[in-house]
Amino acid sequence: MALRIGSLELDSRLLFAPIAGGSTPAYRRIARRYGAGLVVSELVSARGIVRQGIGRNYRYLAMAPDEHPVALQLFGSEPADFAGAIRILLDDPGMAQFDAIDLNLGCPVPKVVRSGAGAALLLDPPRAEAIARAAAGALAGTGKPLTAKLRIGFEAGGEQGLEVARRLADGGVQALTVHGRTREQYYSGTADRAAIGRIVSALAKSHPHVVMIANGDVDSAASAADMYRQTGAPALMIGRAALGRPWIFRDFTETVALDERIAVMREHAEGTVRLLGEEQGCRELRAELQPYLRGFTGASRLRRQTTTLTTLSDVEALLAALAATEQPDQQPETVPRR
Ligand SMILES: Cc1cc2nc3c(=O)[nH]c(=O)nc-3n(C[C@H](O)[C@H](O)[C@H](O)COP(=O)(O)O)c2cc1C
């Protein structure tokens, strides 16, 4: 066991980040197989679950039997919505399989922030704590831990993350992922490791039982080592650099043989189509398969080919074209950026 979050035992300290349109059930399963210690769903609206039930949200909530441990991430602004959504999930035999609930306090998207959710909660510590209390209350007795993910602050130079992290820990959160950017930065600039480190060391004093996870711009063994050293966090979460590169979770493997890449892409495509159907699945694969196609001669032509994917036969044609290219595994990789 590499890491324990409450009763949850993780076999690796490298976790796969929640990514809308990226940490899908089909891909989480692959990331987990390559060694991610925990995978997290993309953000799902707590109010949406309360109002519409599981059916309308199924595609975001579905879990594969072999991707555990998996956390479902909820966003919202009302504590009662979180408690209600968690109860609905726990009452459903399929959904109750989740291993942890993660609270979103980082989403920078204007529509989400305007509703008081995501990164807006950085500006309202009492509400953040009330949400954690409500969610922890709904999980009480299940043995499933509550975790949260936040940014270091809201506006440029802001460090509201520290106070909010303490409040979340008071509210019952057992692990905290800190993304080293402010809301204002979105995904630009670089993650501020010193600011993450300040939150990690403050929480080590005030709430030593809370597992701290550092996030932002980890894309290699060297950047991971820097992140550990500069933040003091015992675990890391990797997002963009893991898209199209699940082998990063296997000791930061830079690249794999072409056959393996093709097999993973096929598994990703088939899993997506199983969940969403061929038409919708292929539409989503247009973006999801692109990160596999970077950093080698002929990659841009193949990326263009993804933009018209409509059937699984089109995916097979893409994979055949990839097989016919020069071996991308002989080329240096560039990290996919979105
Ligand atoms: C396209 C995209 C979608 C994202 N969706 C989510 C999300 O649903 N929930 C969340 O907490 N973070 C989300 N994030 C943020 C990532 O989890 C992560 O914090 C961020 O990308 C920094 O880590 P990285 O440099 O390893 O990618 C998203 C990021 C991107 C680029």
The ligand as a Tripos MOL2 file, in Angstrom:
@<TRIPOS>MOLECULE
LIG
   31    33     1     0     0
SMALL
NO_CHARGES

@<TRIPOS>ATOM
      1 C1        -10.0080   20.3620  -20.2670 C.3       1 LIG1
      2 C2         -9.8620   20.3250  -18.7820 C.ar      1 LIG1
      3 C3        -10.9330   19.8890  -18.0180 C.ar      1 LIG1
      4 C4        -10.8240   19.8560  -16.6180 C.ar      1 LIG1
      5 N1        -11.8920   19.3870  -15.8830 N.ar      1 LIG1
      6 C5        -11.7890   19.3490  -14.5210 C.ar      1 LIG1
      7 C6        -12.8600   18.8350  -13.7100 C.ar      1 LIG1
      8 O1        -13.9000   18.3780  -14.2090 O.2       1 LIG1
      9 N2        -12.7030   18.8660  -12.3610 N.ar      1 LIG1
     10 C7        -11.5520   19.3530  -11.7600 C.ar      1 LIG1
     11 O2        -11.4470   19.3550  -10.5270 O.2       1 LIG1
     12 N3        -10.5260   19.7990  -12.5090 N.ar      1 LIG1
     13 C8        -10.6140   19.8000  -13.8460 C.ar      1 LIG1
     14 N4         -9.5430   20.2400  -14.6000 N.ar      1 LIG1
     15 C9         -8.2910   20.6200  -13.9160 C.3       1 LIG1
     16 C10        -7.3350   19.4360  -13.7960 C.3       1 LIG1
     17 O3         -7.8570   18.4370  -12.9600 O.3       1 LIG1
     18 C11        -5.9750   19.8910  -13.2450 C.3       1 LIG1
     19 O4         -6.1870   20.4880  -11.9860 O.3       1 LIG1
     20 C12        -5.2570   20.9020  -14.1350 C.3       1 LIG1
     21 O5         -5.3040   20.5070  -15.4810 O.3       1 LIG1
     22 C13        -3.7890   21.0600  -13.7050 C.3       1 LIG1
     23 O6         -3.1130   19.8330  -13.6950 O.3       1 LIG1
     24 P1         -2.1860   19.3390  -14.9270 P.3       1 LIG1
     25 O7         -1.1840   20.4090  -15.1720 O.co2     1 LIG1
     26 O8         -1.5740   18.0500  -14.4500 O.co2     1 LIG1
     27 O9         -3.1040   19.1750  -16.1050 O.co2     1 LIG1
     28 C14        -9.6320   20.2740  -15.9820 C.ar      1 LIG1
     29 C15        -8.5620   20.7050  -16.7730 C.ar      1 LIG1
     30 C16        -8.6620   20.7230  -18.1410 C.ar      1 LIG1
     31 C17        -7.4810   21.1770  -18.9500 C.3       1 LIG1
@<TRIPOS>BOND
     1     1     2 1
     2     2     3 ar
     3     2    30 ar
     4     3     4 ar
     5     4     5 ar
     6     4    28 ar
     7     5     6 ar
     8     6     7 ar
     9     6    13 1
    10     7     8 2
    11     7     9 ar
    12     9    10 ar
    13    10    11 2
    14    10    12 ar
    15    12    13 ar
    16    13    14 ar
    17    14    15 1
    18    14    28 ar
    19    15    16 1
    20    16    17 1
    21    16    18 1
    22    18    19 1
    23    18    20 1
    24    20    21 1
    25    20    22 1
    26    22    23 1
    27    23    24 1
    28    24    25 2
    29    24    26 1
    30    24    27 1
    31    28    29 ar
    32    29    30 ar
    33    30    31 1
@<TRIPOS>SUBSTRUCTURE
     1 LIG1         1 GROUP 0 **** ****
